[in-house]
């Protein structure tokens, strides 16, 4: 089948490349000529393991193309995906749908013959109705169906998530459109992937509900971690004890500095606004948003308390800046709040991240970005592990002790154990573990 993918951001580029790898002919479209030129030169604008090789393979095999001109790609497409950004709108917290609606108008002017128009972007309930209205008004003679097909990609594991998903959700009332979507995802039948066909509005809500539920799990275990520290318990053992219950599950029960990234902060806030507009408040989601915002700031307090309540004039080494490993995404990363609060308390920050320092340099000021983890540790009063990159899990601790002013570690990701660190001469604290 022929696919047009509007938007070459994280979702559009990964989805378009994976559809091409399924055997479809995919054209990815973006108005940013610099980005398209880079992609045509083999340069990938995001950090995602395995993506560069997959793009190169499908370009070489003439199934994947990049262009700024949508005309031919949309006219010949069986399905046109809208995968543009839906950032939080300034002032009111709602999702900004201006890029989605602009894409809909452009599609309406160019489609020929029956075309399935798919919203891949995360959009509020009812957006598909608006997209349909825009297309009908712009091109009353158009033959089309608007489908919701939310993405569930994890940064750092996106290719595997696309090719081996837990489920595929398709929202449509059109059986013809549903057949097109089944054909697009036909390779997944070999893995017996469930394809859920439902109403369009239900599909739109599924994405928000899924992300909000995962954010609830993260925030819940973070609050339990605080309780563990107060009562002398171990949050990792609590997580294991409850996670082995099949009704709960072990995923997203890892205590840490709070969630960040491109999805959870934006989507929980948008869902809260959707509910408020519908006069159906989501008190749990509202509480999660507030608790997570405070959580990030509390991690800076944890560092300050560890150094006796005063970090003025102290040098703090941060290992990890991205909101999670295997990505360069700094959106809503806990490190942003941690750095800001530590700097306001008078600390000097040295930092290293394997992928995100270029992006971080646009969001943080007066930070010394270092060439590697050991460079960051030089003359530090304390080491703070913020992101659980694999290369931080097996540091040469003897070497660490020769570099720092004092062997002190604040582990916000619990990648070491207290016994292990104390046996090697470190003063050590972590999250939710009093022993």
N, C-alpha and C positions, 0 to 999 in steps of 0.2 A: 504494500500500500504506500501511498505518497502522503507525507506528513509535513505540515508547516508548523514550526515552533516559534512563536513570537516571544522574544526575550531570551537572552543568553546569560542570564544570571545563574545562580546556583541550581535552581529547579529546572529551568529551561535547558541549560547545557547538559546536565546529567541526564535528564529525561530524553532529550533529543538524541544524545549519543547512544543511550541504551536501546531506544527504539531502532536506531540504525543497526545496532549490533544484533537485534532480533531479525534483521533482514529487510526492514522497510527502508524506503528512500526518504531521507529527512533533510529539510532545509531549515536552518536556524536563522532567525531574522532579528536584527537589532538596529536601532537608529544610531548607535554609537559607532562611527566609522573606525575609530581607533581600536576599539575592541574587536571588531570584525577583521580588520587588517591583522591584528595580533593572532587571532584564531586561525586565519588563513596561512599565517607564518608558523603555525605550530605552537604558539604561546598560549598557555591556559591562564585565564585571569583569576582563578580561584585555586586554593590548595585542597585537593581531594585525592587521596591515594588511588592510583590506578587509572585516573581519568585521562591523563595526557597520553598514555599508551593506547587507550581505547579510542580516543579521538583520532589519533594518527592512523590507527588500523582502519577505521571506517572511512576516513577521508581517502586513504590510499585505495580502498576497495570501491570507491565511488558510490557510497551510500549516504554520506554525510557532507553537507555543504553549508557555507556561511555567507550571508549577504546582507546588505542594507536595503536592497530593493525587494519588496514583498510581492510584486505583481505576479510574476510567473509562478512562484511557489504556492501562493494562495489560490490562484486560478486553477491549478492542476491538482490541488490537494483533496484527498478523501476526508482528511480531518485536519483542522487548524486548532492548535493549542494556544491558549493565552497563558503565558507563564511570566508575566511582568510583576514588578514589585507592588506590594500593598502595605506600605509602611504606616506606622501610626500617624494619624493626622494631627498636626499641631493644634493645640488648644482644647480639643474635646476627647481625644483618646480613641476615636473611631478609626477604622481602617480607611486609608486614602485609596479610593477606587478610580481616580482620574486616569491612571495608566490603563486600567482594564477597559474603561469606557472608550478611551481613545483607540485602543486596539479593536474594539467591537466596530466602531465606525469605519475603520480602515478595512477590516475584513468584509464588511457589508458591501463596500464599493467594488470589491475585487472577486468575490466568489462566483463560480459558474457551475451550474448543475447542483445536485444535492450534496451538501457539505455538512459534516458534523463539526460544530464549533465547541471546543472543550475548554472549560475554565479549570486550569491546573493550579493557578494561583489560589492562595487561601483567601476566601472571600466571605463576607457576612451572608447570613440567610436572606434569600431574596435577590441576590446579585444576578443569578442566572435569569430571573424574570426581567431585570433591567437590561441585561445584555440582549435578550430576545427582543425587547421593545425597541432598543436602539437600532438593531439590524433591520427590523420590519419598517421602521420609519425611514431609515436611510435607503433601503432597497426593498420596496414593497413586493417585488416579483421574485425575491430570493427564495430558493428552496433549501431549507436548512433545519437543523435541530441543535439546540443548545444543551450541552451535557455538563454535569459537574463530575470531575474526576480528581479528587484531592490527592495530594502527595503525602507520603509518610516517610520521607527520607531523613536519615540521621547523618549529620555532617561527620565525615570521617569514615562512614560505612555506607555511603549512598549508592554505590554501584551494586553491592550485594543486596541492599534493601530493595532496589528497583527490580533486580532479576530474581530475587527469592523473597518476595513480600509475604507477610502474614495474610494479606487480603488485598484485593483491588475493589474499590468502591466506585460505582457508576450510578449517577443520578440522572434519570431520564424517563419520560413517558413514551418515548418513541422506540418501537421495537426495531425499526430500521437502524436507528442510531445505536441501539444496544448491540446489534449484530456487527456494526462497524467496530465498536469498542472491543467486542469479543475477538474479532479478527486481529486487531492491533496487539492484543495481549495473548494471542493464541499460544505462543511458545511457553507461557506459564502453565498451560494445561498439563504439560509433562510433569510438573511438580505438584499437580493437583491443587493449585492455588485457588482458594475460594474467590469467586467474582460475585460481589453483592450488587445487584441491580435494585435500586430503590427510587423513591421520588427525589427530585432535584433538591428541594429544600432540606430534606433529610440528609442527603449526601453532604451538603454544605455544612450542616451542623455537626456531622460526624467528626470532621477534622478538628474543629474547635473543641468539641467535647473530649476527644482523645488527648489532645495536648493539655487541656486543663486538668484532666484526671492524672496525667503523669506529673504535672507540676504540683498537684496536691500530694502525691506520694513523696516527691522530693522534699517538699516543705514539711510534711508530717515527720519524716525521719530526721530532718534537721532539728525540729523541736524536741523530738525524743532524745537526740544527741545532747542537747542542753540539759535535759532532765537527767540523763545518765551521768553527766559531769557533776551534777548536784547531789546525786544519791549514791555515787560510787559504783555505777554499772558500766557495761561496755556496749556501745551502740552497735558494733559489728556483730557481736553475739546476739543482740536483740534482733538485728536485721535478719540474721540467719534463722533465728528461732521463729520469726513470723513469716519470713519469705518461703520457708518450706511448706507452709500452708498453701495448697493449690488455689484456694479462694483469693489469696493475696498475691503470691508470686514474689520472686526475689529481685526482679528488675526495678531500677529506679529507687532502691532503698539503700543508697550509699550516701552517708552523711558527708557534708562538705560546706563550701562557702555560699551556696545558693545557686539557682539556675540562671543562665544567661542565654546568649545566642540570638538567632534570627526569628525563632518561632515562639517559644514559651512566653517570654515577656510580652511580645506583641499580641499573641493570640489570646492569652488570658485577659488582657485589658480589653481587646475587641469584644470578646465574649461577654465580659461584664457590661460593656456599653450596649450590646445587642439586647441583653436581658433587661437592662434598665429601660430601654426604649419600649420594650414589650411589657413593661410593668411586671416583670417576673424576676425579682432580684436574686442573684446567686451569691448568698452570703459566704459560702465556703470559698468560692473563687475570689471574692473581694478580699477575704482574710488572707488568702495565699499571696495575693499581689502585695499586700502591705507587709506581711511577715518576711517575704523574700527580699524586699527592698531594705528592710532593717537588717536582715541577715548579713548582707554584704558589708555593711558598716561595722557590725559586731565583730567581724573577722579582723578588722584593723584594731579594734579594742583588745582583741585576744593577744595580738602581737605586743601592743603597748603594755598590757598587764604582765606579760611574760618578761618584759624588760624592766619591771619594777614600777610601772606607771608613768615612765617618762622616756620618750624617744628623741627629745630635742638634742640635736647634734649627733645622733646615732646614724650609722650606715646600715641599711637593710637590703639584703640580697633577695630578690624575688626570682624564683624559678618557675617559669610559666606565666603567660599573660592571656592567651586565648581562653575562651570560656570552657573549652574542652580540648583534649588532645586530638591530633590528626586533622586539625583545621587551622586556618589563619583568621577565623572569624572573631572579631573583638566586640561585636554588638552586644551590649548589656553585660559584658564580661565582669565577673566579680572584681577582677584586678583593678578596674577603673575606679571603683569606690574605695578599695583598699589603699591604692596609691594616693588618691586625693586626701583621704583622712590622715594617713601617715605623714604626708608632706605638710599638711596644715598643723600637725603636731611638732614639726621641726625636723623630721627625719630626711636623710638623703637616700635616694633609691637607686640601686644598681639592679638591672634586670636582664634576663635572657629568656627567649622563647624560640624554639626551632623554626617557627613558621610565621609568627604574627608581628614581629617587631616593626616591620615597615608600616603596617596598618596602625600599630600602637603608637608610633611616632607622631601620627596625625592627631591622636586623641589624648596624649599625655605630654606634659612639658616638664623640663628640668629633670628628666630621667636619664641615667647613664645606661644606654643599651649596649650590651656586652657581646663579645665574640663567641662565648660558649659558657657552660655552667660554671666552670672553674674560674673563668675570668670574672664572672659576676660575684663570686664569693670573696674576692680579694679584699681584705681588711674590713669585712662585714662584722657587725656586732651580733647579727642574727640572720639565719637563713630561713626564708618562708617559702614553702612549696605550695604553689597556687594552682597549678595545672599538672595532671598526672601523666605527663609524657613518659614513655618507656625509658628514655635515657636518664631520667631522674630516679628510677627505681633501683639502680645499682651503682650509685655514686661510690667512688673510691673514698671511703670515709677517712682513712689515714691522710690522704692528700687534702681532703676538706679541712682537717684540723690544722694543717700547716698554713692554710690560706686565710682563715677567719681570725678575728681578734679573740673570739671565745666560741667554744663548740656548743652553739645553741641552735636548735631547729624547731620551728613551728610548722607542723605538717597539717595543712588544711585539707588534704586528700587521703590521709591515713594509709600512705603507701609503705610506711615502715611500721614496726611495732615498738612499743615503749621498752620492752625487755631488750630487744636487739640494739636499740640506740643507746640505752643506758649502759649496756655491757661494753660498748665501744667508746664510752667516755663522753657522751653527749648529754647535755641538759635538753630535754625533749618534751614537747606537748603536742597533742593532736586534737581531733574533734570527737567528742562524745566517748572518750575512753579515760577512765580514771585509774585503770590498771592495765 
